[in-house]
């Protein structure tokens, strides 16, 4: 069997096999969900990219010279299928991570077998990317059901078994897990930077919500000083509950609109107008039962087709997705409307986000013939990716703004188009494990339904990459809970609002590097297995360490400061932590860190904060840095580099702490979107004096509760401050 090896440089390779006379593409490749660069070298034998050697013998290929010897074997021809197996010998000490939300029982996957098939509740987001602690990874380019046996059956072997489809895999020989994740996310799409409001707080209203209760609830959020950015409406917003069609309309009993004129967000006679006036965005729940592959086929230049009778096709025609479209000419009819078209009127109403429920997109459709030619065995895992893409691209093309599409189901390619939440799995420890397994594939914008019946669930939910509070059929509004829980929601929503500069910086880093916002300790500390069971502990950005539910956990090496109390902890061991009253878990700051903050706002996009606070935790021998990212918060201009950046570094040596602010690079961002002032807040037990390094003059400072506050006179023009003991 002919094989092909493509080398793209930087340790990235693609291996394909030819069975029927031509190399064929998977649907991920066919529909442009893999962003493959031009190959630097293509070979069927000999040395490639100076690293790997390909040797083929019948149906078996052996790849040597990289970090692993890889053997690929095609399935026996008499099975009538085109599946294959892949075998990789494992080193004794290497560990494996990734594969997304296929299990919530572990993060380290050696000794585990993963079934890569989207299933409701059980497995919302399997991602066929596996990364080794030895600095290599593999991405299986298939949408068919497949299995990773990672040293489970044979402790010394990784075996990947793919049920059908052409042999097509990517190998990453990048030297570290972070580098492999960066290469993989560049190939399949980096996590998008969501609109600013999406990193605030999203509240999903009760199913019985109508206009009056919706507006009153929004008013109550403002009155009770609970920052909230987005309110979501569940299926009852539609005139037909769970309407899968393109004929959706507002429920006239709950959301009656004036019939005598068009309704849009600027029309003061509709309920959309006061939502806007109070600073709220709104989200609409959707369900799906639509043939999305029709649009995809048209977009790749093929006739848009739909079978009038699947029985008209032979098995051979159905299996061969590359059969010429002309074969179907007499058997198909044109399908006119793209899915997003019928949603434009709701965007005109003001809908700024859409919730893609699991309804039907997580279901198997064994009797479905997609686009008149594809069986569900090939489409099932792919469908949620196409759903997310068509929603995101439809919204962005129509509005020129970033989309906030959030979905329960995902597969390879989804992060470039949508955020996810953990579906109907609650907001407990298992959801945190799901979050970290997603992170190990580079998926960044993930969360869960916040568990608001306990303060630890509130702590966890508000300290995820984005925050969702889902009331669905319940009556757990903050003001209906016991006072301690209401106060916890108020506290954490204000905390999240204040941390927006840090969250946004982490979102930008995910977009630029593939390093996710929530970072498992096993990813940050790749050279140790110490954190492989730390499934409720992660970094949020560079310097904040979040722990929830389990308060007996390993604290990494170094010095750590309790965010709540200012107490210092020496790392390197396991600690038993007790949160202060009213706090639901651990939040530690790495010594030397600089945390960007702002004053809490009713909504993130309520106004551009006048002041950005630099919360600095200087300690002897420690350093830290923070980059402030500023933009308009809603357009797509950031993708072209229209972003203002201010880099701040800090270092403490021989008793002197030095903070350096580089001049802001405005990056083409209009002045109206930029903050005007920088305020330094130094968290230290010592009495300090701050000196402007340029003039040698002391700077006015105030001290309260262990924090020294200094207005930086040079602001965004850049400068340097030296801090030392009085």
Helices and strands as residue ranges (DSSP letters): E 2-9, E 12-18, H 27-30, E 41-43, E 46-48, E 52-57, E 60-64, E 70-74, G 77-79, E 84-89, E 96-101, E 112-116, E 125-132, E 136-140, E 146-150, E 157-162, E 168-173, H 177-188, G 196-199, E 201-204, H 211-223, E 230-233, G 235-237, H 271-277, E 281-286, H 293-299, G 310-312, H 315-319, G 325-331, G 339-343, H 344-349, E 351-356, E 369-370, E 374-375, H 376-399, E 404-407, G 414-416, E 419-421, H 429-439, E 446-447, H 455-462, E 467-470, G 478-480, H 483-498, H 500-513, E 518-520, H 521-524, E 537-540, E 544-548, E 552-554, E 559-562, E 568-570, E 574-576, E 585-590, E 594-597, E 611-616, E 623-630, G 637-640, E 644-653, E 656-661, G 671-673, E 677-683, E 688-692, E 701-704, E 707-711, G 715-717, E 719-725
